[in-house]
Amino acid sequence: MKYAARFLVVVLLLSLFTPCLQAEDALPFTYEIKNNEVILTSYTGPDSGTVVIPDEIEGLPVTAFGKHLFGRKSTVTINIPKYLTRLGDFALSGITTDLVIPPTVTDFGVASLPEGGTIYCVKYSPADQYLLHRLNSDNVVYTDEIEGVEEIEENGLTFWVKDGEATLVYVLSDEKPVLYVPESIHGYPVTRIASHVTKDNSDSALKKNKFSTIVIPGSVKRVDSYAFYEIMHTTRSVYLCEGVESVGDYAFRYDFQESQILTFPSSLKTIGEWEEAPKQATHSSMRIYAPAGSAAEKYAEFIMARFTNNHPEDGTIFGLYANLWFRVENGEATLYDGDWMGWAGEQDSIIPSYIDGYPVTGIDRFALKYLVINSDYTGYVVLPPTLKQLNYDIFSDQISKEYRLLLYYPGTPAEKLVQYQRYPYANIYDVLALPYQDVQQGDWYYSAVSFAYYNGLMNGVADMLFDPNGTMTRAMLVTVLWRLDGGSADGTSPYTDVPEGTWYTDGVIWATENGIVNGVGNGKFDPNGTVTREQIATILYRYAAYRGVDVSDRASLDLFTDAGAVSDYARAPMQWAVQTKLISGRLDHKQLYLAPQSGGTRAEVATILMRFLIN
């Protein structure tokens, strides 16, 4: 490796010229054993010299440095034992000598590394991520680099992409009420949120990262320890969608926070396994909503928070999503005024179309009373295209009608619903603009891309670029529908090219189990293959039938020059897609083509999804 010689020199320098304090029968530490692992809890030796920390004690690996292990100012030189994975709060904050932090150390507590001295680490390692955007970054020296990592920065978020999956490593965004962690970035699924993603910026002069609420998508399987610790004292609520499986220590917990509302999914398996119990009932006003018997219920008891079963026996589901109280009945979500359950906090102007896979079809009275407004007390709200019912007064009764503008998508039920409101209304396309340079208002797909953008269905491929003529993969389309349906799956993959543990595995399993996909033959699914137009029609046809939609309508394909090119399995779905106007054909030299074997472009997929969800 290109840094190998440099790394060895560092290690040798740290080992020479100072006496050794460590002895087998007299360790300068106290320690405890938990889960057959050793945690060093305090250092009892002098403040100078070299301390050799053993890899094992009593035959068990040393995996953690406890809180304040070297918290007081010290010039001792230490090594990192080879099994170490966790550094507690202020564990090494007092060290003033140089440190070598290997990539095997993955969990970092608050201020666990010192501000002084030089820190040697591997680029793109967890230590590098913890030190990202550090004020004295000149003191960080890379000894090596993890290969195959791509860094992406977009909209104030930084991601590291490796092996086709993205990890959120840093958050610095404009002051917004809601932090929506995206499901994907540039086509890569976001599957993990690293530790301390808001470190070193929440108290900056820019006063950023004061998010009132955070939404974690189901694509994220793991939220690391202390992920949002630095901003939790200002965050009102957190919502984890179905699909999130693991949450590390103190990811959403702050020592002095009050009246916070957390909604956890049934998919959550572990949370805060190494956290310490609070010394007093500091979290008694915190509320946790989750299914009874879940890991979240045990966690609520552990931190002395109030727990509510949000999956009662009557079949309803309720919770707080992006500071919007909602209840789900018969597979549809309604927003309502839930102040009696807890003050919601600031709400974003763009109302989501789906909450954890359930379409938002109703907005009750005063449901949007905490909507963010401008300094002149004016503002707007974008109504979701899924809306079926709109109360006469969805805002606070203290807000005059001239201070609110209702924006709707043309052709949706909301266009008629707003006419019975006492607030002014307008077509969304006449008011809001897209951030993409390659999508203009005169483009045939402008409305569809706008719909996909404002409803979180599709992201751009780069800053200010949507790539409307780019293609979409089979795995991506199936995963979108899986998440719309709630993001849960059982069983194993029946396909040889869909291994366990990928970002699309559960989506493919769910789609196969429910008869939405059958693969491409020979035991394969072809997840990275471009999804064709006839495959899009077939997948949506089967998904519609699965959701109880009548798919019996058919249209003749005789108008299309290439009707004979439609595969037998796709003929009925294509007839249904044409009849329901999901697919309208391509015009070439005055001939109309279905182009069933052609890949669907991103613009076409956005258009088909818009038509499907609106209808």
C-alpha positions, 0 to 999 in steps of 0.5 A: 500500500502506498502509505504502508512505510509511513504507517510503520514509522508512526507506530515505531515512534509511538513505541520508543524512548519511554518506559513501559507501564503495563504488566501482566499482574498489575494493569493500570486499569479497572475494567468490567466484562459484558457479553464476554467482552472487556470494557476498560472503565478507568485508568489508574496509571501516571500521566506520562510514559507509554501504556501498552494496552493488551488485546485480551484480559482474562482471555476475553477481547478488549473491545471498548474504552469507557467514558473518560478513560483518558479524560484528564489531560495526559501525555501518555502514549497508548496503543489501540488493541486489535479488538477495539471497536468502541470509544466511550464519551471523552474516552481519549479527550485528554490525550495530547500525544499522537494517536493511530486509530485503525478502521476496526474502531467503528463507534465513537462517543461524544468528544471521544477523540482529542482536539490536540495532537495528530490523529493518524487514520485511514481515509474513508474509515469510521474515524475519518467520518467522525473527524469529517469537517473537523475545525482543526482538520490539519491535524488529521493524517491519512495512513492509507485509503479504503479503495472503491469509495465514491463521495457524493455531496448534494443538498447539504448532505454528504454520502460515501458510496461503496459496493453499490450502497450509500452511507450518509456521513455528514449533514449540513443543510439550510434551516428547514423544519424537516430532514428527509433522509433520501432513499437513494442518491444518484441511483444508490440506495441509502442503507446506513446512517453513520455516527455523528452526522451532525457533529461540529456544525449544530452550533456554528455561526450559520445556525444550521441543522436545527431540524424540528423533525427527522424522517428515516426511510425504510431503505436504511437498515442501520442507524449508527450510535450518536447519529443525530446526538448533537441536534436532538435537543432541538429536534421535536420528533423522529420517524423511522419507516418500516424496514429500519432494523437497527439503531445504535446507542444514543442515536436519538437520545440527548441527556436533557431533552424533553417532550420528544416524540419517537415513532419506531417500526415493527421491523426494528430488532435492536436499539441502544444495546450499550446505552447506560440507564438514566440516573433519573427520570430525565426522559419521563416526558419523552413519548415512544410510539411503536407496536406492543412487544417490540424492541422499542417498547423495551427501550422505552422502559429502559430509558423511562420514557412513555410508551404507547402501542400505535398498532391497537387491536382495532387495526388502525395505526397512528404516529407522528410523521414529519411533525404530522399526526396521522392515523391509518384506517383501511389502508389509507392515512388521514392527517389530524390535530393530535395536540392532545397526544403532544405538540407536533412542532413545525411542519413543512409546506410540502405534504407527503403523498405517502406515509410509510406506504399508506396514501395520504387521502384526508386532512382534518381540521387544524391538522396543519396548524404548525405549518411553517410561514414566512416572516410576513406571515404568508406561506403555501401548502402543497396538497398531495395528489392522493388527497380525497378529503379536505376539511374546510379549515385545515390551518389554525383559526388564528390565521387569516385566509389571505395568508395561505395559498393552497397548491394542487396538482392539476388533474388530481382530486385536490383540484376540485377540493380546493374550490370549496375551501376559504383559502386562495389556490393555484396550480403548483406548476404556476408557482413552484419551479424545479431545481433541474437544469435539464427539465424545462417547462416546455418539456412534455415530461415537466409535470411528471418530473415535478410530480415525482420530485415534490412527492419524493418518488425520484431524485436527480442524478446529480446537482441540478440534473434529472437525466430525463432520458436515462434508464431505470433498473428492474430492482429500482422499480420493484423497490419503489413499489415495495416501499409504497406497500410498507417495506416488509418481506419474509422468506429468502430470495428465489433468484441466483442473482439476488443475494441476501443482504442487498438493498433490493433483496427484500423488495424482490422477495416481497414482489415475488411472494405477492405475484408481482414479478416472476423473474426473467427465466433460468432462476434469474431476476436481472436486478441491474437490467434496464426495466422495459416498457412492457415490464413496467406495465406488467409490474404495475398491472400486478401491483394494482391487482395486489392492491385490489384495483380493478384491472379488467379494462382492456384496450385494443393494441391494433393502433400500434405498429409493433403490437406483435412485438409484445410478449405473451405474458405482457399482452393483457397488462399492456392492454390495461396500461393503454386503456388506463392511459398509463402508456400512450405510445411513441410517435415515429415518422407518423407511426405509433409504437408501443416499443415494448422491449425498449427501456423505459426512460426516467421521464417515462417512468416518472410519467407512468408513476404519476398517472398510476398514483393519481388514477 
